Amino acid sequence: MEKKIFLAIGIAIAVAVAIMAALPTTPQFPIVVQNEKLGLVVNTPTQEVTLDQLKQVYSEAASTGAGRSNLYLFWNRIEPEQGQYNWRDADILMELNKKNNLKVTLYFSVVNGRIVGPYPDWMGTPGFGTSLEQKTTRTLDAILSRYDAIDSVIIGGELDSYFKDADGSVGLYKEYFDNVYRELKQKHPDVKFGNAFSLNGVINKNTENYVTELADSGDFVAFTYLPVDKLNDITKTPQDAQKDLQKMVDLAPGKKIAVFEISWSTSDYVNGSEEDQSEFIRLAYEFYRKNSSEIEFFTWYRLYDRPDGTCTIDQQFAESQVSVGGDQFVRQRLGSYTCDAGLITTEHSLKSGWSEIKKQIQSSG
């Protein structure tokens, strides 16, 4: 994982593409009907990969029937100099998405939990105002004009943590987002825009008010979800976790909801297991089918595990979250959760959740 975390699940892995010696021909997977509302976060078990390895993991993801993936773009990487864009890695990933018939949800990191940005050095650390609105609109317009597979955009992630733990202003952010939304919607009327909250964070810290205060902004309200407590231990049964999902619908009545990332780790360090992961997959997609008319998209996190110890968490947790164990303890547990959140191990062994997610996606219409 890159040094800047995207929480709740530490979601982003910026893939460093190293075009190395050619591997054997990429395996072909059976052709299935894909559902563009159902997504799977595509990642590799290591950060440095060949182009053929990337082709393989995208084919694996598409073979489940998923018709969507997530693209995580950080402003400091995509626009290192003002008006000068670095499209190299994004071009490769977006071409693979298109070849595999995957629609794309873009996360553009303006708010990432308690962190803003990361912004390019040339921007400094701007506040939410006219200047940042103009820059955001210009850069997102450039991205959306280049990649027509992107049909959904999330600008603020883990906003509940930003407003509560980082003392962010709901009013300032809402005005910023609404103005950016208005401008971009005129240029890209078919693209939908929204913000993301951590459902488990909202539940654990009683911050439902932040969701309701922003629910009328944008086209949808997105959520991430981990079945964990404040210490990042899995403390729920799969059945309890399914009940949590209903709260997304209740928090945004009359508004489309979106599941940007939903997961269940198999790490025994945080009380996870393959059996519970598989059962939660079954129950999560049961929830999706019951509520599909109210759901914009529903994306599972993620395809592969990562090697133990590589999911470094730089996020600093608020003092109220770490009264037991300390900050390092909480970060270690989240790192362990994240590294083992995949459906396939780093040794390419299929977990039982792999066959279950294929079954569920392909039976979800």
N, C-alpha and C positions, 0 to 999 in steps of 0.2 A: 504494500500500500504506500502511496505517496505520503509525504510528510504532512500535508494538509488533509485533515480528516473531514469526511462528509458524514454527519451523524444523523439518525440513530445507528445505522448499521455500518458506519464508516464507509459509505457507499463508494466512493470513487476510486477507481484504479486507472491512472493515466497510462495507457499502454505505450511502452517504449518499443518501437518497431525496429528490429535489427534484421535486415535482409541478409540472411546467411546462406550457407550451402543448401542447395535444393534437396528436399526430402522426397520420398516416394510419392506417387500420385495421391492426392487427398482422397480418403475413402468416400464412397457415395452412400448416402443414407436413403431409405425409402421415402418416396414422395408422399406427403400427407397434406390434407387441407389445412391451411393456416388460418388462425383467428387473430385479426389485428388488434383486438381488444385485450388479448392475453399475451403478456410479455415474459421474457426471461432475460435477466442480466447476463450478458456474455462476458466471460473473462477467461484467462488462461491460468494454469497452476503456477506459472512463474512470470516475472515481469519482462524478461528478455525472451523474445520468441521470433521464430521465422515466419515469413509470409505464409508458407504452407501450413504451419501450425495454426495461424489465425484463421485461415480458410477452413480448417477442420473444425475448430470450435464453433464457428458460425454455422457450419452445416449441421453440427450436432444439435445446436440450439433450435434451428429451424425444423429438424426432424421430429421434435416433440409436438409440433403443431402450433407452437408459439409464432405469432405474427408481428412481434414488437420487441424492441430492445431499448436500452437506455444509453444515451451518449452524455458523458460528463465532460464539460469544457470549462476550464478555468481561465479567467480573463487574462492573467499574466502570461499564460502560455499561448493563447490564440492571438493576442495583440501585444507583443513585447515592445513594439515601438508604435507610437500613435499613428493610426491609419495604415500600418504595415502588418499584415496578417500572416501568421504561420499556419498554413493549411495542411502541412505534410501528413501528420498522424491522423487528423480528422478526415482527410480525403481517403486514406486507406480504409479506415473503419466504416465510413459512409458508403464506400463502394461495396464493401462486404455486406453491409445491410441491404443495399439495393439488390445485389445478386441473389440474396437469400430471401427476398420478398418480405423484408422486415420494415415496418413503420418504426419511427424513432421518436422517443420522448427525450428532449434535450433538457439537461440541468445546466443552467448557466449561473455559476456561483457568485451571486451578489451578497447573499446572506447564507452562511453555512453554520447553523447553530450559533454558538457564541462568537464565531469568527465572521468578519466581513471580508469579502473578496475570496481569495487573494487578488488584489488589484495589481496591475503593472506598475513598475517603479515610476514611470512617467506621470501616473495619475496621483501619486501620493495616497492619502486616505481621505477621500472626499466624503462629505456628509450627504444625506438625502436631500437633494435640492435640484434646481433647474439644470445645473451643469452635469450632474450625474445622470439625470433623466435623458439629456441630449446624447451623452456618450453611450449610455445603455441602448437607447433606441438605434443609434447609428451602427453599433457593433452587432446587435442582434439582427438588424436588417441585413447586414452583410452576410451573416451566417445563414439566415433563412432564405436569402436570395440564391445562395450557392447550393443549398441542400434541400431539394424538394421532398425528400422522404421524411423530414421532420414535420410532424403534425401537431405536436404538443410541446409546450415550453414551461419549465418551472424556474422561476427567478429567485425566490427565497426558499431556503430549505431549513427545516428545524426551527421555524419561526417562534414556536413556543419557548424554546431555550433562549433565543435571542432576546425576546421581550422580557422574560423573567430573570434569567441569570446574567445577561449582559446589559440589562437595563436599557434595552432599545425602546424607542418611542413608537407605539402603534400608529399614532396619528401621522407622524412624519413618513413612516414607511408606507402607509396606506396611500397617502397623497402621491408619493413617488411612484408606487406601483400603478395606481390608476392612470396617471399621466402617461407612463410608458405604455401601458396596455392600450390606451386610446390611440396613440400614434401608430403603434405596430399593427393594431387591428385594421387600420385604414390601408396599410401597405400589404398585409397578409391576412385577408379576411377568413381564409380557410384554416388558419393555424389557431389552436386554442392555447390559452395562457392561464396559469394558476400559481398558487403557492403551496408549499408542503409543510406539514406539521408531523411531529413524532407522536403517534397515537399512544404508545406506551409512556412517553414523557408527559403527555397531557393527563393520562390516567394517574401516573405516579405522583405528579406534583399539583394536581387539581387546577390545571390552567385552561379549562374549557373556554373561558371567556375570550382568550386570544383567538381561538378558532372562530367563534361567533362574531367577533368584532370585524374580522376580515372575510367572512363567508360570502359577502355580497360582491367582493372584488374578483374580477376575472371570470373565466368560463367554468372552472371547476375548483374544488378544494382537494388537495392531494395529501396522502398520509404515508408514512413509513411505519412499520410495526415489527417489534421484537417482543417475545413473551417474557420480558424480564422485569425485575424489580429495580430499585435505585442503585443496587450494587452490581447490576448486570448479571445476576443469576436468573436462570429459568426457574420460575417459581409457580408456573401455571401448568395445568394439564392442557392437552390439545383442546379439550372441550371448553375449558375456561377461556382459552385464547379465542376460540370461535365466537364466544359471547362478547368478547371485547370488540370484535369487528363491527358489530351492530352499532356501536357508539359512533362510528364514522358517519353513518346515515343520520343518526339522531343529532349530531353536532351541526350538520349542514342541511336542514330540511328544505326541500324544494330545489336543492342545488346538486349538480352532478358531483360525485366524489370520484377520486382516482387513487388507486393503490400504486404508489411509485416504487416501493420496495416492501416486500413481506418475506419473512424468513423464519427458519427454525434451525438452530445450530445443533450439530451432533457432538459437540465437545463435552466430554464428561466432566471437565474442569468447571463448567457452569451448569452442570446437571442436564446436559442434552444427551440425546440418543438417536440412533437411526430409526428405531421403532416410533418414537414420538414425532420425529420429523415427517415420516411417511403418513402417520395418522393425521397430523395437522394439515398436510397437503390435501388430504381427502376432505377434511372439514372446511378448509379455506375455500376450496373450489365449490363445495356445496353452498357456502355463503354467497359466492359469486353468482352461481346459477339462480339463487333465490332473489338476488338484488341486481341482476345484470342490467335492467332498464335504467337503473340509477347510477351505474358505474361507467365512467369514461374509459378507463383502462385498468388492468389488474396485472402487475408485474412481479414475478417471483425473483428473489435474490438468493442464490445465484448459481451459475453452472458448475464451477470448480472450487474446491478448497484451495487455500494457499498454505505454503510451508509454515509450520509452527514457528512463532517468533517474528514473522515478517509483517504482521498486521499491526504496525506501530501506531499507537494512538497519541497524537500530540495535543488533542483537546484537553483543556483544563476544566475540571468539573467544579461546579459551584460548591461552596462549603456545606450548604444544606444537603447535598447529595452524598457527602463522603464522611458523615459523622462516625460511621463505622468503617474501619479498615484503612481509610486515607485515600488520597487521590490516586496514588500509584496502584493501589489494590483494585480500584474501580476500573482504571485504564487497562490493567492486565486482563481483567475478566472480559472486558469488551473486545480486546484484541484476540483472545482465545475464541470468543463467540464468533467473531468475524472470520477468522482463519478456517473454521470448520463449518461454515454456513453453506458450503456447496452441496451439489447433488452427486458429484464425482470426486474422488480423492485425488491427491497430488500424484498418486501412483496409477491413476486412471482406472481404479476399481469403482464400479457402479454401486452407489448406495441404493437401498430399497426405495428411497424417495425418487430416484430417477425413473423407474418403471411406473411409480404411482403418479408422478406429474404428467407423464405422457398419457396415461389412461385418463386422467382428469381433464387435461386440456382437450384431448380428442373427443371426449364425451360432452364437452361444454357447448357445442354448436358453433 
